[in-house]
Amino acid sequence: MKTLTALFTAAALALGANAAFAKDVQPDEVVKLVNAKTIKSLDELKAAAVAKHPGATVTDSELENEYGRYVYKVELRDSQNVEWDVDLDAKTGEVLKDERDN
């Protein structure tokens, strides 16, 4: 029983620590980052995500700071009503993740 309790405690701490290192970037900060050329414009990043799934529409997006790296997360819906999660490096536009949402 102690082992099980320790395992759940460790898992909870790990999840909490992960959440602490990924935070949403506020709109006023986004403007500053784009103006300083620290990240690409959100329009450029959205276009890069849609290019992975031509004809898809953006249903949601957010910019997060994950461990000091800006990641733009885009949710798409294609013409077959399939949802996709596309993560991009906001500085370079590199696609980090392109997965079908289950």
PyMOL commands that set and color helices and strands:
alter all, ss='L'
color gray80, all
select helices_A, chain A and resi 2-20+27-35+42-52
alter helices_A, ss='H'
color red, helices_A
select strands_A, chain A and resi 22-24+57-66+69-77+83-89+95-100
alter strands_A, ss='S'
color yellow, strands_A
deselect
rebuild
show_as cartoon
